[in-house]
Amino acid sequence: MNSTSEPPVESKEVSTIEAVWFTKAQIADRYQISMRSVTNLMRRRILPYVKIGRLLRFNPSDCDNAFTQFQRSSKFQ
């Protein structure tokens, strides 16, 4: 037995929230744009993505934020 008196270790719950990552095709479908448009937005560094090896993945909330710059307000408001 350990002779030193250590406080018991508290177990911390690990968050079970998992990030959802989309493919290029899913992003194109979600925003109803072509795959070429997704590629162009990536090249122009408008649409953020993560590249892991040959895989490309997109965080939907980051993409939503990126697309807000394209919103236009009505002049009749």
Secondary structure, 3 states (H helix, E strand, C coil): CCCCCCCCCCCCCCCCCCCCCECHHHHHHHHCCCHHHHHHHHHCCCCCCEEECCEEEECHHHHHHHHHHHCCCCCCC
